[in-house]
Structure formats: structure tokens, C-alpha cells
Amino acid sequence: MIARFVHDICGCHHDWNMPDYVNEAVARIRAQVGSDEVILGLSGGVDSSVAAALIHRAIGEQLTCVFVDNGLLRLNEAAQVMETFGRNLGLRVIHVDAAGQFMGHLKGVADPEQKRKIIGREFVEVFQAEAQKLPNAKWLAQGTIYPDVIESAGGKTKKAHTIKSHHNVGGLPETLNLKLLEPLRELFKDEVRELGVALGLPHEMVYRHPFPGPGLGCASSAKSMRRSPTCCAGPMQSSSTNCAPPTGTTRPRRLLPCFCR
């Protein structure tokens, strides 16, 4: 019934597919960036990983990824990120160990929203420091996706209520002196995963369970944070397991792309 309404009555064609989207996105990135260099905040999560792969497909060595280890990651995740991107995929990745900086500012803080804002602020400070070492970088790329924008009331109308803030939504401070590149901003999570597969990312990376940008910061109590964030990293290791749909099944796709693409 829905298919008949969309295709027969509304006249929308079923011609949108991920391989074509990859080519379109690559062309847009090349046109937008030109010969400038790009610095990307790589967290190791699905969104920033797919963004890194897509931008690298578009501009190659013009991209430098900065992986910030904030001490709030899953167990052994820092090593896995460096192994996957630095050695297997050939991306230029700078590893910044900023765990002490993040832990110091989060000490004693219990409110999750306050933690998110602190973590977002510290991410910006780390990138400011790293950007100064890359004078030719003119763009900061992020793995912002459409649900991030919705939850942060960052839609075009600016009329939505904030559900929760996101460390990668809300613009950049003027002191960073970088333009913002967000190639996944109009995609939902299922589409980001499909894009990752089309770009050739490892299956276990694309279909890992979602993990929030603030990491274990919002999942841990202030008391456990004072002891060590790794006290929660072990139990959370299961979050990195596969969340692909069962064999022979597919995830239901959203209806909106039929109208807006």
C-alpha cells in the first residue's frame, strides 16, 4: 500500500542506491574542499569511521585523522582503531592520548548533560592544539548524522526541543579557524552502515553496536570515574559485538528518502 502510494500516486522513482550515493558524495566533497587539507575527528565509532573512509576516497592524502583517546573508550578500542585505520586502511592517523585531560575535568561531575558539554569542550581544545600543528588544514570533518542534528534541535527550522546535546553538533568556535565538513549529516544510522559496506569497511566495524561520543563518561558514575574509567570498560566490551541483522533478513528502511531524494 505504501509502495503504491509513493511510486504510483506520488510518482517517486525507486532509483536511489548507495553506490550512486557514494559517487555523488565523493564529487560533492571534492568540489567543496578543492585542494585544501582536512582534519577529521576519528572516534572509532561507526559514524566517524565511515566519514573518514568516504572523505579519504574523495581526497586521499589531503585528509589527516586525529584520534583522541579520552580514556572513556571500550576496552582495547584505542589499539583497534589504530590497527584498522593506520595500518589496514592506509589513512594518516594522529593518536592523541588525552585521558588525563578529560578525567581531570570530569572528576566529581555526576550530571550526564554536564558531562557531555565538558567532553565536547575538551574535544574542541584538543583539536585546536592539533590544528595548530597542521597549518594547511582548512576544514574540520565530523561524523555528524541526522539523528544527532534532530536530538540537538539543530534542524533547519531551529524549532525543535533539545533531547540531548551532542559534542559534534552546534558549530565551531571562531578560534578554531576551520570550516566544517559533515558529509553524513543527512543520513540515518542504517544508511551510514550501508555506506560503510559500500566503501569496503570491515563488517565487524560497520555492524558494531552504537557507542556514544562521550563514551563511558555518561554511563559511569562520578564515583567510578574517580577510581578509573576502565572499571566499566570490561563489561562494556560486549557493546563492540556484531549487531548486523540475522542472516536472510534486512532492516526496515525509513520512508522519508522516498520523498526527499
C-alpha positions as CSV (number, residue, x, y, z in Angstrom):
1,M,0.0,0.0,0.0
2,I,2.8,2.4,1.0
3,A,4.8,1.4,-2.1
4,R,1.8,2.1,-4.4
5,F,1.2,5.5,-2.8
6,V,4.8,6.5,-3.1
7,H,5.6,5.2,-6.6
8,D,2.3,5.1,-8.4
9,I,0.4,8.0,-6.9
10,C,3.2,10.4,-5.9
11,G,5.3,9.4,-8.9
12,C,8.6,9.0,-6.9
13,H,11.1,6.7,-8.6
14,H,12.9,3.9,-6.8
15,D,16.3,4.9,-8.3
16,W,18.2,5.9,-5.1
17,N,21.0,3.4,-4.2
18,M,24.1,3.5,-2.2
19,P,26.8,3.1,-4.9
20,D,25.3,6.1,-6.7
21,Y,25.3,8.0,-3.5
22,V,29.0,7.2,-2.9
23,N,29.9,8.8,-6.3
24,E,27.7,11.8,-5.6
25,A,29.1,12.3,-2.1
26,V,32.7,12.0,-3.4
27,A,32.0,14.6,-6.1
28,R,30.5,17.0,-3.5
29,I,33.4,16.6,-1.1
30,R,36.0,17.3,-3.9
31,A,34.0,20.3,-5.1
32,Q,33.7,21.7,-1.5
33,V,37.2,21.1,-0.3
34,G,39.2,21.6,-3.5
35,S,42.9,21.4,-2.8
36,D,42.6,22.2,0.9
37,E,43.6,19.8,3.6
38,V,41.1,18.3,6.0
39,I,41.4,17.3,9.7
40,L,38.9,14.7,10.9
41,G,37.9,13.8,14.4
42,L,38.1,10.0,14.5
43,S,36.5,8.3,17.4
44,G,36.5,4.7,16.2
45,G,32.7,4.6,16.1
46,V,30.7,3.8,13.0
47,D,29.9,7.4,12.1
48,S,33.3,8.9,12.2
49,S,34.8,5.7,10.7
50,V,32.5,5.9,7.7
51,A,33.1,9.6,7.3
52,A,36.9,9.0,7.3
53,A,36.6,6.3,4.7
54,L,34.3,8.5,2.5
55,I,36.5,11.6,2.7
56,H,39.6,9.5,2.1
57,R,38.0,8.1,-1.0
58,A,37.4,11.7,-2.2
59,I,40.6,13.5,-1.4
60,G,43.2,10.9,-0.3
61,E,46.3,12.3,1.4
62,Q,44.6,15.7,1.9
63,L,42.9,14.1,4.9
64,T,44.5,13.8,8.3
65,C,42.6,11.9,11.0
66,V,43.0,12.8,14.7
67,F,42.1,10.0,17.1
68,V,41.5,11.4,20.6
69,D,41.8,8.8,23.3
70,N,39.7,10.4,26.0
71,G,40.1,7.5,28.4
72,L,36.3,6.7,28.0
73,L,36.5,4.1,25.3
74,R,35.7,0.5,25.2
75,L,38.3,-2.0,26.4
76,N,41.3,-2.1,23.9
77,E,39.5,0.2,21.5
78,A,42.3,2.6,21.0
79,A,44.6,-0.1,19.8
80,Q,41.9,-1.5,17.5
81,V,41.3,1.9,15.9
82,M,45.0,2.5,15.2
83,E,45.3,-1.0,13.8
84,T,42.3,-0.7,11.5
85,F,42.8,2.8,10.1
86,G,46.5,3.4,10.4
87,R,47.8,0.1,9.2
88,N,45.0,-1.7,7.3
89,L,43.3,1.2,5.5
90,G,46.3,3.4,5.0
91,L,44.8,6.6,6.5
92,R,47.1,9.1,8.1
93,V,46.1,9.0,11.8
94,I,47.5,11.0,14.7
95,H,46.9,9.3,18.1
96,V,46.4,11.8,20.9
97,D,46.3,10.4,24.4
98,A,44.2,12.9,26.3
99,A,42.8,10.7,29.0
100,G,44.4,12.7,31.8
101,Q,42.9,15.9,30.5
102,F,39.4,14.5,30.2
103,M,39.5,12.7,33.5
104,G,40.7,15.8,35.3
105,H,37.7,17.9,34.1
106,L,35.2,15.1,34.7
107,K,36.2,14.4,38.2
108,G,33.3,14.6,40.6
109,V,30.7,15.5,37.9
110,A,27.6,13.4,38.0
111,D,25.1,15.1,35.7
112,P,25.2,13.4,32.2
113,E,24.3,16.6,30.3
114,Q,27.1,18.5,32.1
115,K,29.5,15.6,31.2
116,R,28.5,15.8,27.5
117,K,29.3,19.5,27.5
118,I,32.6,19.1,29.2
119,I,33.6,16.3,26.9
120,G,32.6,18.4,23.9
121,R,34.6,21.4,25.1
122,E,37.7,19.3,25.7
123,F,37.4,17.7,22.3
124,V,37.5,21.2,20.8
125,E,40.5,22.1,22.9
126,V,42.4,19.0,21.7
127,F,41.6,19.8,18.1
128,Q,42.6,23.4,18.4
129,A,46.0,22.2,19.6
130,E,46.4,19.6,16.8
131,A,45.1,22.0,14.2
132,Q,47.9,24.4,15.0
133,K,50.3,21.7,14.0
134,L,48.6,21.4,10.6
135,P,48.7,24.9,9.2
136,N,47.4,23.8,5.8
137,A,44.2,22.3,7.2
138,K,41.2,24.5,6.4
139,W,38.4,22.1,7.2
140,L,37.3,20.1,10.2
141,A,35.4,16.9,9.2
142,Q,33.0,15.2,11.6
143,G,30.8,12.1,11.6
144,T,27.6,14.0,12.4
145,I,24.5,12.2,11.3
146,Y,20.9,13.3,11.0
147,P,19.7,11.9,14.4
148,D,22.5,14.0,16.1
149,V,21.0,17.1,14.5
150,I,17.5,16.2,15.5
151,E,18.3,15.4,19.1
152,S,20.3,18.6,19.5
153,A,17.5,20.7,18.0
154,G,19.8,21.6,15.1
155,G,17.4,21.2,12.3
156,K,17.0,23.9,9.7
157,T,13.8,25.3,11.4
158,K,15.6,25.6,14.8
159,K,12.1,25.0,16.3
160,A,12.7,21.5,17.8
161,H,13.3,21.0,21.5
162,T,16.7,19.6,22.6
163,I,16.6,16.0,23.6
164,K,20.3,15.9,24.4
165,S,23.3,17.8,23.3
166,H,25.9,16.2,21.0
167,H,29.6,17.1,21.2
168,N,29.8,17.3,17.4
169,V,26.7,19.5,16.8
170,G,26.3,23.2,17.2
171,G,29.1,24.7,15.1
172,L,32.7,25.5,15.8
173,P,34.3,28.2,17.9
174,E,35.7,31.1,15.9
175,T,39.1,30.5,17.5
176,L,39.4,27.1,15.6
177,N,39.6,28.9,12.3
178,L,38.3,25.9,10.4
179,K,35.3,25.3,8.1
180,L,33.0,22.4,8.9
181,L,32.7,19.4,6.7
182,E,29.9,16.9,7.6
183,P,29.3,14.5,4.7
184,L,26.9,12.2,6.7
185,R,24.7,15.0,8.1
186,E,21.6,13.9,6.2
187,L,21.9,10.2,6.7
188,F,20.4,7.9,9.3
189,K,22.4,5.2,11.1
190,D,21.2,2.4,8.9
191,E,22.2,4.3,5.8
192,V,25.6,5.1,7.3
193,R,26.2,1.4,7.8
194,E,25.2,0.7,4.3
195,L,27.6,3.4,3.1
196,G,30.4,1.8,5.1
197,V,29.8,-1.5,3.4
198,A,29.8,0.1,0.0
199,L,33.2,1.8,0.9
200,G,34.7,-1.6,1.9
201,L,35.0,-1.1,5.6
202,P,35.3,-4.3,7.7
203,H,32.0,-5.9,8.5
204,E,32.7,-6.0,12.3
205,M,33.3,-2.3,12.3
206,V,30.3,-1.3,10.3
207,Y,27.9,-3.5,12.3
208,R,29.2,-3.0,15.8
209,H,26.7,-1.7,18.4
210,P,26.4,2.1,18.6
211,F,28.6,3.7,21.2
212,P,28.0,7.3,22.2
213,G,30.6,10.0,21.5
214,P,31.0,10.8,25.2
215,G,31.9,7.1,25.6
216,L,31.7,5.7,29.1
217,G,31.6,9.2,30.6
218,C,27.8,9.3,30.7
219,A,27.4,5.6,31.5
220,S,29.7,5.7,34.6
221,S,29.0,7.2,38.0
222,A,31.1,10.0,39.4
223,K,32.5,7.6,42.0
224,S,33.6,5.1,39.4
225,M,35.1,7.8,37.3
226,R,37.3,8.9,40.2
227,R,38.6,5.4,40.6
228,S,39.2,4.6,36.9
229,P,37.1,4.5,33.8
230,T,38.4,1.1,32.9
231,C,36.3,-0.4,35.7
232,C,33.4,-0.1,33.3
233,A,35.3,-0.8,30.1
234,G,35.3,-4.5,30.6
235,P,31.6,-5.0,30.9
236,M,31.0,-2.6,28.1
237,Q,33.3,-4.6,25.8
238,S,30.2,-6.6,24.8
239,S,29.0,-3.4,23.1
240,S,31.5,-3.9,20.3
241,T,29.9,-7.2,19.2
242,N,28.1,-7.6,15.9
243,C,24.6,-6.1,15.5
244,A,24.0,-7.0,11.9
245,P,20.5,-8.2,11.1
246,P,20.1,-12.0,11.2
247,T,21.1,-13.9,8.0
248,G,18.4,-13.8,5.4
249,T,16.8,-10.7,6.8
250,T,17.1,-7.0,6.2
251,R,16.4,-3.9,8.4
252,P,13.3,-2.0,7.5
253,R,14.2,1.2,5.7
254,R,12.7,4.6,6.6
255,L,10.0,6.1,4.3
256,L,11.4,9.6,4.2
257,P,14.1,9.1,1.5
258,C,11.3,8.2,-1.0
259,F,10.0,11.8,-0.7
260,C,13.2,13.8,-0.2
261,R,15.5,12.1,-2.7
